Amino acid sequence: MPWYSYNNPGSIGDPNSYNLEGNTPPSCPNPNNFICAIQANDNLGKPILTFGLVVAIADALQTRTESTNVLLKPTP
């Protein structure tokens, strides 16, 4: 599954807020405070934001803990 980097200050729930990175996750420095990248199925170069992925993004932001499909970075 490909990785997508997040574009600040776009909405985390909008597929257009992400850029396709490929199969390797981008570098995301600590501390873990904000969305850096997500891993999702592809739809014409944009991520498919399923309900489960949106929940994983929200959980990662709330707990400041990365998951398999969500990477975090310092607050911009």
CHARMM-style PDB file with segment names, atoms N, HN, CA, C and O in Angstrom:
ATOM      1  N   MET     1       0.839  -1.170   0.000  1.00  0.00      PROA
ATOM      2  CA  MET     1       0.000   0.000   0.000  1.00  0.00      PROA
ATOM      3  C   MET     1       0.893   1.246   0.000  1.00  0.00      PROA
ATOM      4  O   MET     1       1.889   1.289   0.722  1.00  0.00      PROA
ATOM      5  N   PRO     2       0.549   2.249  -0.796  1.00  0.00      PROA
ATOM      6  CA  PRO     2       1.384   3.454  -0.860  1.00  0.00      PROA
ATOM      7  C   PRO     2       1.220   4.373   0.344  1.00  0.00      PROA
ATOM      8  O   PRO     2       0.244   4.304   1.092  1.00  0.00      PROA
ATOM      9  N   TRP     3       2.227   5.240   0.494  1.00  0.00      PROA
ATOM     10  HN  TRP     3       3.019   5.295  -0.114  1.00  0.00      PROA
ATOM     11  CA  TRP     3       2.235   6.254   1.541  1.00  0.00      PROA
ATOM     12  C   TRP     3       1.933   7.620   0.930  1.00  0.00      PROA
ATOM     13  O   TRP     3       2.261   7.883  -0.226  1.00  0.00      PROA
ATOM     14  N   TYR     4       1.301   8.483   1.726  1.00  0.00      PROA
ATOM     15  HN  TYR     4       1.034   8.269   2.666  1.00  0.00      PROA
ATOM     16  CA  TYR     4       0.942   9.837   1.311  1.00  0.00      PROA
ATOM     17  C   TYR     4       1.383  10.806   2.393  1.00  0.00      PROA
ATOM     18  O   TYR     4       1.084  10.604   3.569  1.00  0.00      PROA
ATOM     19  N   SER     5       2.099  11.867   2.000  1.00  0.00      PROA
ATOM     20  HN  SER     5       2.342  12.032   1.045  1.00  0.00      PROA
ATOM     21  CA  SER     5       2.483  12.893   2.974  1.00  0.00      PROA
ATOM     22  C   SER     5       1.358  13.913   3.071  1.00  0.00      PROA
ATOM     23  O   SER     5       0.670  14.200   2.092  1.00  0.00      PROA
ATOM     24  N   TYR     6       1.186  14.450   4.264  1.00  0.00      PROA
ATOM     25  HN  TYR     6       1.745  14.217   5.059  1.00  0.00      PROA
ATOM     26  CA  TYR     6       0.130  15.418   4.543  1.00  0.00      PROA
ATOM     27  C   TYR     6       0.596  16.819   4.213  1.00  0.00      PROA
ATOM     28  O   TYR     6       1.724  17.193   4.535  1.00  0.00      PROA
ATOM     29  N   ASN     7      -0.271  17.608   3.566  1.00  0.00      PROA
ATOM     30  HN  ASN     7      -1.187  17.304   3.304  1.00  0.00      PROA
ATOM     31  CA  ASN     7       0.014  19.007   3.231  1.00  0.00      PROA
ATOM     32  C   ASN     7      -0.650  19.912   4.246  1.00  0.00      PROA
ATOM     33  O   ASN     7      -1.878  19.960   4.310  1.00  0.00      PROA
ATOM     34  N   ASN     8       0.116  20.622   5.031  1.00  0.00      PROA
ATOM     35  HN  ASN     8       1.113  20.583   4.979  1.00  0.00      PROA
ATOM     36  CA  ASN     8      -0.452  21.605   5.961  1.00  0.00      PROA
ATOM     37  C   ASN     8      -0.895  22.813   5.163  1.00  0.00      PROA
ATOM     38  O   ASN     8      -0.197  23.135   4.201  1.00  0.00      PROA
ATOM     39  N   PRO     9      -1.948  23.499   5.445  1.00  0.00      PROA
ATOM     40  CA  PRO     9      -2.911  23.304   6.512  1.00  0.00      PROA
ATOM     41  C   PRO     9      -4.200  22.658   6.010  1.00  0.00      PROA
ATOM     42  O   PRO     9      -5.277  22.983   6.510  1.00  0.00      PROA
ATOM     43  N   GLY    10      -4.120  21.764   5.046  1.00  0.00      PROA
ATOM     44  HN  GLY    10      -3.245  21.500   4.640  1.00  0.00      PROA
ATOM     45  CA  GLY    10      -5.322  21.126   4.524  1.00  0.00      PROA
ATOM     46  C   GLY    10      -6.062  20.298   5.556  1.00  0.00      PROA
ATOM     47  O   GLY    10      -5.515  19.965   6.608  1.00  0.00      PROA
ATOM     48  N   SER    11      -7.292  19.971   5.254  1.00  0.00      PROA
ATOM     49  HN  SER    11      -7.736  20.242   4.400  1.00  0.00      PROA
ATOM     50  CA  SER    11      -8.109  19.150   6.141  1.00  0.00      PROA
ATOM     51  C   SER    11      -7.602  17.713   6.123  1.00  0.00      PROA
ATOM     52  O   SER    11      -7.364  17.157   5.050  1.00  0.00      PROA
ATOM     53  N   ILE    12      -7.433  17.102   7.301  1.00  0.00      PROA
ATOM     54  HN  ILE    12      -7.626  17.554   8.172  1.00  0.00      PROA
ATOM     55  CA  ILE    12      -6.937  15.727   7.348  1.00  0.00      PROA
ATOM     56  C   ILE    12      -7.941  14.748   6.759  1.00  0.00      PROA
ATOM     57  O   ILE    12      -7.574  13.619   6.437  1.00  0.00      PROA
ATOM     58  N   GLY    13      -9.194  15.149   6.610  1.00  0.00      PROA
ATOM     59  HN  GLY    13      -9.493  16.067   6.872  1.00  0.00      PROA
ATOM     60  CA  GLY    13     -10.219  14.289   6.035  1.00  0.00      PROA
ATOM     61  C   GLY    13     -10.421  14.476   4.552  1.00  0.00      PROA
ATOM     62  O   GLY    13     -11.324  13.870   3.976  1.00  0.00      PROA
ATOM     63  N   ASP    14      -9.597  15.308   3.908  1.00  0.00      PROA
ATOM     64  HN  ASP    14      -8.864  15.800   4.376  1.00  0.00      PROA
ATOM     65  CA  ASP    14      -9.716  15.579   2.475  1.00  0.00      PROA
ATOM     66  C   ASP    14      -8.577  14.881   1.733  1.00  0.00      PROA
ATOM     67  O   ASP    14      -7.410  15.185   1.979  1.00  0.00      PROA
ATOM     68  N   PRO    15      -8.895  13.946   0.824  1.00  0.00      PROA
ATOM     69  CA  PRO    15      -7.835  13.257   0.068  1.00  0.00      PROA
ATOM     70  C   PRO    15      -6.909  14.211  -0.681  1.00  0.00      PROA
ATOM     71  O   PRO    15      -5.752  13.874  -0.932  1.00  0.00      PROA
ATOM     72  N   ASN    16      -7.405  15.403  -1.043  1.00  0.00      PROA
ATOM     73  HN  ASN    16      -8.345  15.676  -0.839  1.00  0.00      PROA
ATOM     74  CA  ASN    16      -6.563  16.370  -1.756  1.00  0.00      PROA
ATOM     75  C   ASN    16      -5.519  17.022  -0.857  1.00  0.00      PROA
ATOM     76  O   ASN    16      -4.678  17.780  -1.342  1.00  0.00      PROA
ATOM     77  N   SER    17      -5.558  16.743   0.442  1.00  0.00      PROA
ATOM     78  HN  SER    17      -6.241  16.128   0.836  1.00  0.00      PROA
ATOM     79  CA  SER    17      -4.578  17.273   1.380  1.00  0.00      PROA
ATOM     80  C   SER    17      -3.330  16.395   1.475  1.00  0.00      PROA
ATOM     81  O   SER    17      -2.463  16.643   2.313  1.00  0.00      PROA
ATOM     82  N   TYR    18      -3.234  15.382   0.635  1.00  0.00      PROA
ATOM     83  HN  TYR    18      -3.939  15.181  -0.046  1.00  0.00      PROA
ATOM     84  CA  TYR    18      -2.131  14.425   0.699  1.00  0.00      PROA
ATOM     85  C   TYR    18      -1.451  14.292  -0.657  1.00  0.00      PROA
ATOM     86  O   TYR    18      -2.100  14.367  -1.700  1.00  0.00      PROA
ATOM     87  N   ASN    19      -0.116  14.090  -0.629  1.00  0.00      PROA
ATOM     88  HN  ASN    19       0.411  14.029   0.218  1.00  0.00      PROA
ATOM     89  CA  ASN    19       0.674  13.839  -1.835  1.00  0.00      PROA
ATOM     90  C   ASN    19       1.176  12.407  -1.822  1.00  0.00      PROA
ATOM     91  O   ASN    19       1.656  11.923  -0.797  1.00  0.00      PROA
ATOM     92  N   LEU    20       1.071  11.742  -2.932  1.00  0.00      PROA
ATOM     93  HN  LEU    20       0.681  12.135  -3.765  1.00  0.00      PROA
ATOM     94  CA  LEU    20       1.557  10.369  -3.071  1.00  0.00      PROA
ATOM     95  C   LEU    20       3.075  10.344  -2.925  1.00  0.00      PROA
ATOM     96  O   LEU    20       3.778  11.088  -3.608  1.00  0.00      PROA
ATOM     97  N   GLU    21       3.581   9.487  -2.035  1.00  0.00      PROA
ATOM     98  HN  GLU    21       3.010   8.883  -1.480  1.00  0.00      PROA
ATOM     99  CA  GLU    21       5.018   9.347  -1.800  1.00  0.00      PROA
ATOM    100  C   GLU    21       5.573   8.063  -2.400  1.00  0.00      PROA
ATOM    101  O   GLU    21       6.757   8.008  -2.735  1.00  0.00      PROA
ATOM    102  N   GLY    22       4.763   7.044  -2.543  1.00  0.00      PROA
ATOM    103  HN  GLY    22       3.801   7.088  -2.271  1.00  0.00      PROA
ATOM    104  CA  GLY    22       5.228   5.750  -3.042  1.00  0.00      PROA
ATOM    105  C   GLY    22       5.140   4.707  -1.954  1.00  0.00      PROA
ATOM    106  O   GLY    22       4.402   4.873  -0.983  1.00  0.00      PROA
ATOM    107  N   ASN    23       5.893   3.625  -2.114  1.00  0.00      PROA
ATOM    108  HN  ASN    23       6.493   3.490  -2.903  1.00  0.00      PROA
ATOM    109  CA  ASN    23       5.802   2.496  -1.190  1.00  0.00      PROA
ATOM    110  C   ASN    23       6.686   2.622   0.040  1.00  0.00      PROA
ATOM    111  O   ASN    23       6.615   1.781   0.937  1.00  0.00      PROA
ATOM    112  N   THR    24       7.517   3.655   0.101  1.00  0.00      PROA
ATOM    113  HN  THR    24       7.575   4.338  -0.627  1.00  0.00      PROA
ATOM    114  CA  THR    24       8.386   3.875   1.248  1.00  0.00      PROA
ATOM    115  C   THR    24       7.864   5.063   2.040  1.00  0.00      PROA
ATOM    116  O   THR    24       7.619   6.124   1.466  1.00  0.00      PROA
ATOM    117  N   PRO    25       7.689   4.906   3.356  1.00  0.00      PROA
ATOM    118  CA  PRO    25       7.185   6.038   4.136  1.00  0.00      PROA
ATOM    119  C   PRO    25       8.191   7.184   4.167  1.00  0.00      PROA
ATOM    120  O   PRO    25       9.398   6.945   4.196  1.00  0.00      PROA
ATOM    121  N   PRO    26       7.707   8.428   4.161  1.00  0.00      PROA
ATOM    122  CA  PRO    26       8.620   9.568   4.248  1.00  0.00      PROA
ATOM    123  C   PRO    26       9.223   9.671   5.644  1.00  0.00      PROA
ATOM    124  O   PRO    26       8.711   9.084   6.597  1.00  0.00      PROA
ATOM    125  N   SER    27      10.306  10.416   5.752  1.00  0.00      PROA
ATOM    126  HN  SER    27      10.722  10.893   4.978  1.00  0.00      PROA
ATOM    127  CA  SER    27      10.934  10.649   7.045  1.00  0.00      PROA
ATOM    128  C   SER    27      10.049  11.588   7.862  1.00  0.00      PROA
ATOM    129  O   SER    27       9.659  12.657   7.392  1.00  0.00      PROA
ATOM    130  N   CYS    28       9.742  11.178   9.080  1.00  0.00      PROA
ATOM    131  HN  CYS    28      10.059  10.309   9.461  1.00  0.00      PROA
ATOM    132  CA  CYS    28       8.889  11.971   9.966  1.00  0.00      PROA
ATOM    133  C   CYS    28       9.599  12.117  11.305  1.00  0.00      PROA
ATOM    134  O   CYS    28       9.597  11.186  12.111  1.00  0.00      PROA
ATOM    135  N   PRO    29      10.217  13.298  11.556  1.00  0.00      PROA
ATOM    136  CA  PRO    29      10.968  13.482  12.800  1.00  0.00      PROA
ATOM    137  C   PRO    29      10.064  13.570  14.025  1.00  0.00      PROA
ATOM    138  O   PRO    29       8.870  13.844  13.904  1.00  0.00      PROA
ATOM    139  N   ASN    30      10.632  13.341  15.194  1.00  0.00      PROA
ATOM    140  HN  ASN    30      11.602  13.119  15.292  1.00  0.00      PROA
ATOM    141  CA  ASN    30       9.916  13.494  16.462  1.00  0.00      PROA
ATOM    142  C   ASN    30       9.987  14.957  16.881  1.00  0.00      PROA
ATOM    143  O   ASN    30      10.826  15.674  16.335  1.00  0.00      PROA
ATOM    144  N   PRO    31       9.192  15.443  17.786  1.00  0.00      PROA
ATOM    145  CA  PRO    31       8.188  14.708  18.562  1.00  0.00      PROA
ATOM    146  C   PRO    31       6.921  14.465  17.755  1.00  0.00      PROA
ATOM    147  O   PRO    31       6.667  15.139  16.757  1.00  0.00      PROA
ATOM    148  N   ASN    32       6.143  13.509  18.194  1.00  0.00      PROA
ATOM    149  HN  ASN    32       6.349  12.962  19.005  1.00  0.00      PROA
ATOM    150  CA  ASN    32       4.954  13.079  17.470  1.00  0.00      PROA
ATOM    151  C   ASN    32       3.746  13.909  17.884  1.00  0.00      PROA
ATOM    152  O   ASN    32       3.067  13.584  18.858  1.00  0.00      PROA
ATOM    153  N   ASN    33       3.482  14.981  17.143  1.00  0.00      PROA
ATOM    154  HN  ASN    33       4.034  15.245  16.352  1.00  0.00      PROA
ATOM    155  CA  ASN    33       2.393  15.879  17.502  1.00  0.00      PROA
ATOM    156  C   ASN    33       1.343  16.076  16.417  1.00  0.00      PROA
ATOM    157  O   ASN    33       0.194  16.382  16.736  1.00  0.00      PROA
ATOM    158  N   PHE    34       1.694  15.912  15.152  1.00  0.00      PROA
ATOM    159  HN  PHE    34       2.628  15.664  14.892  1.00  0.00      PROA
ATOM    160  CA  PHE    34       0.782  16.233  14.072  1.00  0.00      PROA
ATOM    161  C   PHE    34       0.948  15.234  12.934  1.00  0.00      PROA
ATOM    162  O   PHE    34       1.953  14.525  12.875  1.00  0.00      PROA
ATOM    163  N   ILE    35      -0.012  15.170  12.042  1.00  0.00      PROA
ATOM    164  HN  ILE    35      -0.828  15.746  12.090  1.00  0.00      PROA
ATOM    165  CA  ILE    35       0.033  14.206  10.940  1.00  0.00      PROA
ATOM    166  C   ILE    35       1.225  14.479  10.028  1.00  0.00      PROA
ATOM    167  O   ILE    35       1.444  15.612   9.601  1.00  0.00      PROA
ATOM    168  N   CYS    36       1.975  13.455   9.739  1.00  0.00      PROA
ATOM    169  HN  CYS    36       1.797  12.534  10.086  1.00  0.00      PROA
ATOM    170  CA  CYS    36       3.077  13.517   8.783  1.00  0.00      PROA
ATOM    171  C   CYS    36       2.690  12.772   7.514  1.00  0.00      PROA
ATOM    172  O   CYS    36       2.774  13.313   6.411  1.00  0.00      PROA
ATOM    173  N   ALA    37       2.261  11.515   7.684  1.00  0.00      PROA
ATOM    174  HN  ALA    37       2.192  11.075   8.580  1.00  0.00      PROA
ATOM    175  CA  ALA    37       1.945  10.689   6.515  1.00  0.00      PROA
ATOM    176  C   ALA    37       0.960   9.593   6.906  1.00  0.00      PROA
ATOM    177  O   ALA    37       0.845   9.205   8.068  1.00  0.00      PROA
ATOM    178  N   ILE    38       0.254   9.112   5.882  1.00  0.00      PROA
ATOM    179  HN  ILE    38       0.347   9.427   4.938  1.00  0.00      PROA
ATOM    180  CA  ILE    38      -0.659   7.992   6.077  1.00  0.00      PROA
ATOM    181  C   ILE    38      -0.394   6.945   5.007  1.00  0.00      PROA
ATOM    182  O   ILE    38       0.144   7.247   3.942  1.00  0.00      PROA
ATOM    183  N   GLN    39      -0.773   5.735   5.300  1.00  0.00      PROA
ATOM    184  HN  GLN    39      -1.210   5.490   6.165  1.00  0.00      PROA
ATOM    185  CA  GLN    39      -0.694   4.644   4.337  1.00  0.00      PROA
ATOM    186  C   GLN    39      -2.124   4.244   4.017  1.00  0.00      PROA
ATOM    187  O   GLN    39      -2.905   3.941   4.919  1.00  0.00      PROA
ATOM    188  N   ALA    40      -2.473   4.244   2.717  1.00  0.00      PROA
ATOM    189  HN  ALA    40      -1.839   4.490   1.984  1.00  0.00      PROA
ATOM    190  CA  ALA    40      -3.843   3.964   2.312  1.00  0.00      PROA
ATOM    191  C   ALA    40      -3.865   3.397   0.905  1.00  0.00      PROA
ATOM    192  O   ALA    40      -2.889   3.503   0.163  1.00  0.00      PROA
ATOM    193  N   ASN    41      -4.980   2.801   0.551  1.00  0.00      PROA
ATOM    194  HN  ASN    41      -5.773   2.715   1.154  1.00  0.00      PROA
ATOM    195  CA  ASN    41      -5.180   2.374  -0.832  1.00  0.00      PROA
ATOM    196  C   ASN    41      -5.268   3.611  -1.713  1.00  0.00      PROA
ATOM    197  O   ASN    41      -5.660   4.688  -1.262  1.00  0.00      PROA
ATOM    198  N   ASP    42      -4.896   3.438  -2.984  1.00  0.00      PROA
ATOM    199  HN  ASP    42      -4.578   2.563  -3.351  1.00  0.00      PROA
ATOM    200  CA  ASP    42      -4.796   4.556  -3.916  1.00  0.00      PROA
ATOM    201  C   ASP    42      -6.040   4.696  -4.792  1.00  0.00      PROA
ATOM    202  O   ASP    42      -6.638   3.707  -5.216  1.00  0.00      PROA
ATOM    203  N   ASN    43      -6.415   5.958  -5.054  1.00  0.00      PROA
ATOM    204  HN  ASN    43      -5.930   6.762  -4.710  1.00  0.00      PROA
ATOM    205  CA  ASN    43      -7.466   6.282  -6.010  1.00  0.00      PROA
ATOM    206  C   ASN    43      -6.962   7.438  -6.865  1.00  0.00      PROA
ATOM    207  O   ASN    43      -7.126   8.604  -6.507  1.00  0.00      PROA
ATOM    208  N   LEU    44      -6.347   7.104  -8.000  1.00  0.00      PROA
ATOM    209  HN  LEU    44      -6.214   6.157  -8.291  1.00  0.00      PROA
ATOM    210  CA  LEU    44      -5.826   8.107  -8.928  1.00  0.00      PROA
ATOM    211  C   LEU    44      -4.840   9.066  -8.272  1.00  0.00      PROA
ATOM    212  O   LEU    44      -4.899  10.274  -8.500  1.00  0.00      PROA
ATOM    213  N   GLY    45      -3.934   8.530  -7.459  1.00  0.00      PROA
ATOM    214  HN  GLY    45      -3.886   7.549  -7.273  1.00  0.00      PROA
ATOM    215  CA  GLY    45      -2.902   9.330  -6.815  1.00  0.00      PROA
ATOM    216  C   GLY    45      -3.307   9.974  -5.514  1.00  0.00      PROA
ATOM    217  O   GLY    45      -2.532  10.734  -4.932  1.00  0.00      PROA
ATOM    218  N   LYS    46      -4.504   9.687  -5.046  1.00  0.00      PROA
ATOM    219  HN  LYS    46      -5.133   9.070  -5.519  1.00  0.00      PROA
ATOM    220  CA  LYS    46      -4.991  10.222  -3.774  1.00  0.00      PROA
ATOM    221  C   LYS    46      -5.390   9.061  -2.871  1.00  0.00      PROA
ATOM    222  O   LYS    46      -5.816   8.018  -3.365  1.00  0.00      PROA
ATOM    223  N   PRO    47      -5.257   9.226  -1.545  1.00  0.00      PROA
ATOM    224  CA  PRO    47      -5.599   8.132  -0.632  1.00  0.00      PROA
ATOM    225  C   PRO    47      -7.111   7.919  -0.523  1.00  0.00      PROA
ATOM    226  O   PRO    47      -7.896   8.862  -0.623  1.00  0.00      PROA
ATOM    227  N   ILE    48      -7.490   6.679  -0.321  1.00  0.00      PROA
ATOM    228  HN  ILE    48      -6.852   5.913  -0.240  1.00  0.00      PROA
ATOM    229  CA  ILE    48      -8.875   6.356  -0.009  1.00  0.00      PROA
ATOM    230  C   ILE    48      -8.997   6.411   1.509  1.00  0.00      PROA
ATOM    231  O   ILE    48      -8.445   5.567   2.215  1.00  0.00      PROA
ATOM    232  N   LEU    49      -9.715   7.401   2.001  1.00  0.00      PROA
ATOM    233  HN  LEU    49     -10.163   8.087   1.427  1.00  0.00      PROA
ATOM    234  CA  LEU    49      -9.843   7.616   3.444  1.00  0.00      PROA
ATOM    235  C   LEU    49     -11.059   6.854   3.961  1.00  0.00      PROA
ATOM    236  O   LEU    49     -12.176   7.372   3.979  1.00  0.00      PROA
ATOM    237  N   THR    50     -10.820   5.625   4.376  1.00  0.00      PROA
ATOM    238  HN  THR    50      -9.913   5.204   4.361  1.00  0.00      PROA
ATOM    239  CA  THR    50     -11.891   4.802   4.922  1.00  0.00      PROA
ATOM    240  C   THR    50     -12.234   5.278   6.332  1.00  0.00      PROA
ATOM    241  O   THR    50     -11.472   6.022   6.950  1.00  0.00      PROA
ATOM    242  N   PHE    51     -13.382   4.842   6.830  1.00  0.00      PROA
ATOM    243  HN  PHE    51     -14.001   4.238   6.328  1.00  0.00      PROA
ATOM    244  CA  PHE    51     -13.772   5.183   8.195  1.00  0.00      PROA
ATOM    245  C   PHE    51     -12.706   4.717   9.183  1.00  0.00      PROA
ATOM    246  O   PHE    51     -12.351   5.450  10.106  1.00  0.00      PROA
ATOM    247  N   GLY    52     -12.191   3.492   8.991  1.00  0.00      PROA
ATOM    248  HN  GLY    52     -12.479   2.896   8.241  1.00  0.00      PROA
ATOM    249  CA  GLY    52     -11.165   2.956   9.881  1.00  0.00      PROA
ATOM    250  C   GLY    52      -9.892   3.782   9.877  1.00  0.00      PROA
ATOM    251  O   GLY    52      -9.270   3.970  10.923  1.00  0.00      PROA
ATOM    252  N   LEU    53      -9.497   4.277   8.708  1.00  0.00      PROA
ATOM    253  HN  LEU    53     -10.002   4.124   7.858  1.00  0.00      PROA
ATOM    254  CA  LEU    53      -8.288   5.102   8.625  1.00  0.00      PROA
ATOM    255  C   LEU    53      -8.514   6.455   9.293  1.00  0.00      PROA
ATOM    256  O   LEU    53      -7.626   6.955   9.984  1.00  0.00      PROA
ATOM    257  N   VAL    54      -9.674   7.048   9.098  1.00  0.00      PROA
ATOM    258  HN  VAL    54     -10.395   6.642   8.537  1.00  0.00      PROA
ATOM    259  CA  VAL    54      -9.978   8.323   9.746  1.00  0.00      PROA
ATOM    260  C   VAL    54      -9.960   8.162  11.266  1.00  0.00      PROA
ATOM    261  O   VAL    54      -9.471   9.040  11.977  1.00  0.00      PROA
ATOM    262  N   VAL    55     -10.488   7.047  11.765  1.00  0.00      PROA
ATOM    263  HN  VAL    55     -10.885   6.334  11.188  1.00  0.00      PROA
ATOM    264  CA  VAL    55     -10.451   6.767  13.201  1.00  0.00      PROA
ATOM    265  C   VAL    55      -9.003   6.607  13.660  1.00  0.00      PROA
ATOM    266  O   VAL    55      -8.638   7.111  14.722  1.00  0.00      PROA
ATOM    267  N   ALA    56      -8.171   5.914  12.878  1.00  0.00      PROA
ATOM    268  HN  ALA    56      -8.467   5.504  12.015  1.00  0.00      PROA
ATOM    269  CA  ALA    56      -6.760   5.728  13.226  1.00  0.00      PROA
ATOM    270  C   ALA    56      -6.031   7.073  13.266  1.00  0.00      PROA
ATOM    271  O   ALA    56      -5.188   7.294  14.136  1.00  0.00      PROA
ATOM    272  N   ILE    57      -6.349   7.971  12.328  1.00  0.00      PROA
ATOM    273  HN  ILE    57      -7.033   7.792  11.621  1.00  0.00      PROA
ATOM    274  CA  ILE    57      -5.743   9.310  12.323  1.00  0.00      PROA
ATOM    275  C   ILE    57      -6.150  10.067  13.588  1.00  0.00      PROA
ATOM    276  O   ILE    57      -5.307  10.661  14.260  1.00  0.00      PROA
ATOM    277  N   ALA    58      -7.434  10.041  13.906  1.00  0.00      PROA
ATOM    278  HN  ALA    58      -8.119   9.558  13.361  1.00  0.00      PROA
ATOM    279  CA  ALA    58      -7.924  10.734  15.107  1.00  0.00      PROA
ATOM    280  C   ALA    58      -7.293  10.163  16.373  1.00  0.00      PROA
ATOM    281  O   ALA    58      -6.900  10.915  17.265  1.00  0.00      PROA
ATOM    282  N   ASP    59      -7.195   8.841  16.456  1.00  0.00      PROA
ATOM    283  HN  ASP    59      -7.514   8.230  15.732  1.00  0.00      PROA
ATOM    284  CA  ASP    59      -6.570   8.210  17.623  1.00  0.00      PROA
ATOM    285  C   ASP    59      -5.110   8.604  17.747  1.00  0.00      PROA
ATOM    286  O   ASP    59      -4.636   8.896  18.845  1.00  0.00      PROA
ATOM    287  N   ALA    60      -4.388   8.614  16.622  1.00  0.00      PROA
ATOM    288  HN  ALA    60      -4.774   8.377  15.731  1.00  0.00      PROA
ATOM    289  CA  ALA    60      -2.972   8.977  16.643  1.00  0.00      PROA
ATOM    290  C   ALA    60      -2.789  10.410  17.132  1.00  0.00      PROA
ATOM    291  O   ALA    60      -1.886  10.691  17.919  1.00  0.00      PROA
ATOM    292  N   LEU    61      -3.648  11.315  16.665  1.00  0.00      PROA
ATOM    293  HN  LEU    61      -4.382  11.086  16.025  1.00  0.00      PROA
ATOM    294  CA  LEU    61      -3.552  12.708  17.090  1.00  0.00      PROA
ATOM    295  C   LEU    61      -3.891  12.873  18.564  1.00  0.00      PROA
ATOM    296  O   LEU    61      -3.244  13.644  19.273  1.00  0.00      PROA
ATOM    297  N   GLN    62      -4.897  12.154  19.019  1.00  0.00      PROA
ATOM    298  HN  GLN    62      -5.422  11.527  18.443  1.00  0.00      PROA
ATOM    299  CA  GLN    62      -5.326  12.287  20.418  1.00  0.00      PROA
ATOM    300  C   GLN    62      -4.297  11.717  21.389  1.00  0.00      PROA
ATOM    301  O   GLN    62      -4.039  12.302  22.441  1.00  0.00      PROA
ATOM    302  N   THR    63      -3.706  10.565  21.032  1.00  0.00      PROA
ATOM    303  HN  THR    63      -3.916  10.090  20.177  1.00  0.00      PROA
ATOM    304  CA  THR    63      -2.773   9.898  21.939  1.00  0.00      PROA
ATOM    305  C   THR    63      -1.314  10.250  21.658  1.00  0.00      PROA
ATOM    306  O   THR    63      -0.426   9.881  22.426  1.00  0.00      PROA
ATOM    307  N   ARG    64      -1.066  10.967  20.550  1.00  0.00      PROA
ATOM    308  HN  ARG    64      -1.787  11.267  19.926  1.00  0.00      PROA
ATOM    309  CA  ARG    64       0.301  11.283  20.110  1.00  0.00      PROA
ATOM    310  C   ARG    64       1.120  10.009  19.917  1.00  0.00      PROA
ATOM    311  O   ARG    64       2.315   9.966  20.209  1.00  0.00      PROA
ATOM    312  N   THR    65       0.438   8.968  19.414  1.00  0.00      PROA
ATOM    313  HN  THR    65      -0.533   9.003  19.178  1.00  0.00      PROA
ATOM    314  CA  THR    65       1.072   7.671  19.191  1.00  0.00      PROA
ATOM    315  C   THR    65       0.842   7.242  17.753  1.00  0.00      PROA
ATOM    316  O   THR    65      -0.298   7.187  17.292  1.00  0.00      PROA
ATOM    317  N   GLU    66       1.922   6.936  17.041  1.00  0.00      PROA
ATOM    318  HN  GLU    66       2.849   6.980  17.415  1.00  0.00      PROA
ATOM    319  CA  GLU    66       1.808   6.480  15.668  1.00  0.00      PROA
ATOM    320  C   GLU    66       1.195   5.087  15.610  1.00  0.00      PROA
ATOM    321  O   GLU    66       1.210   4.342  16.590  1.00  0.00      PROA
ATOM    322  N   SER    67       0.656   4.752  14.440  1.00  0.00      PROA
ATOM    323  HN  SER    67       0.644   5.357  13.644  1.00  0.00      PROA
ATOM    324  CA  SER    67       0.115   3.414  14.214  1.00  0.00      PROA
ATOM    325  C   SER    67       0.714   2.862  12.932  1.00  0.00      PROA
ATOM    326  O   SER    67       1.558   3.504  12.306  1.00  0.00      PROA
ATOM    327  N   THR    68       0.286   1.698  12.553  1.00  0.00      PROA
ATOM    328  HN  THR    68      -0.399   1.177  13.062  1.00  0.00      PROA
ATOM    329  CA  THR    68       0.800   1.060  11.342  1.00  0.00      PROA
ATOM    330  C   THR    68       0.607   1.937  10.116  1.00  0.00      PROA
ATOM    331  O   THR    68       1.473   1.979   9.242  1.00  0.00      PROA
ATOM    332  N   ASN    69      -0.521   2.638  10.041  1.00  0.00      PROA
ATOM    333  HN  ASN    69      -1.225   2.603  10.751  1.00  0.00      PROA
ATOM    334  CA  ASN    69      -0.852   3.418   8.847  1.00  0.00      PROA
ATOM    335  C   ASN    69      -0.803   4.925   9.044  1.00  0.00      PROA
ATOM    336  O   ASN    69      -1.153   5.672   8.130  1.00  0.00      PROA
ATOM    337  N   VAL    70      -0.381   5.389  10.210  1.00  0.00      PROA
ATOM    338  HN  VAL    70      -0.097   4.783  10.953  1.00  0.00      PROA
ATOM    339  CA  VAL    70      -0.349   6.826  10.481  1.00  0.00      PROA
ATOM    340  C   VAL    70       0.989   7.184  11.139  1.00  0.00      PROA
ATOM    341  O   VAL    70       1.344   6.645  12.188  1.00  0.00      PROA
ATOM    342  N   LEU    71       1.723   8.106  10.502  1.00  0.00      PROA
ATOM    343  HN  LEU    71       1.434   8.544   9.650  1.00  0.00      PROA
ATOM    344  CA  LEU    71       2.983   8.606  11.054  1.00  0.00      PROA
ATOM    345  C   LEU    71       2.780  10.055  11.477  1.00  0.00      PROA
ATOM    346  O   LEU    71       2.047  10.806  10.834  1.00  0.00      PROA
ATOM    347  N   LEU    72       3.436  10.436  12.564  1.00  0.00      PROA
ATOM    348  HN  LEU    72       4.032   9.826  13.086  1.00  0.00      PROA
ATOM    349  CA  LEU    72       3.312  11.786  13.112  1.00  0.00      PROA
ATOM    350  C   LEU    72       4.637  12.537  13.032  1.00  0.00      PROA
ATOM    351  O   LEU    72       5.692  11.936  12.830  1.00  0.00      PROA
ATOM    352  N   LYS    73       4.569  13.874  13.194  1.00  0.00      PROA
ATOM    353  HN  LYS    73       3.712  14.362  13.358  1.00  0.00      PROA
ATOM    354  CA  LYS    73       5.763  14.747  13.170  1.00  0.00      PROA
ATOM    355  C   LYS    73       5.535  15.906  14.128  1.00  0.00      PROA
ATOM    356  O   LYS    73       4.447  16.033  14.690  1.00  0.00      PROA
ATOM    357  N   PRO    74       6.540  16.754  14.326  1.00  0.00      PROA
ATOM    358  CA  PRO    74       6.361  17.924  15.194  1.00  0.00      PROA
ATOM    359  C   PRO    74       5.288  18.866  14.618  1.00  0.00      PROA
ATOM    360  O   PRO    74       5.042  18.879  13.412  1.00  0.00      PROA
ATOM    361  N   THR    75       4.670  19.634  15.484  1.00  0.00      PROA
ATOM    362  HN  THR    75       4.869  19.623  16.464  1.00  0.00      PROA
ATOM    363  CA  THR    75       3.688  20.627  15.054  1.00  0.00      PROA
ATOM    364  C   THR    75       4.364  21.636  14.143  1.00  0.00      PROA
ATOM    365  O   THR    75       5.432  22.154  14.469  1.00  0.00      PROA
ATOM    366  N   PRO    76       3.743  21.920  12.994  1.00  0.00      PROA
ATOM    367  CA  PRO    76       4.381  22.871  12.054  1.00  0.00      PROA
ATOM    368  C   PRO    76       4.424  24.286  12.595  1.00  0.00      PROA
ATOM    369  OT1 PRO    76       4.926  25.188  11.925  1.00  0.00      PROA
TER     370      PRO     76
END
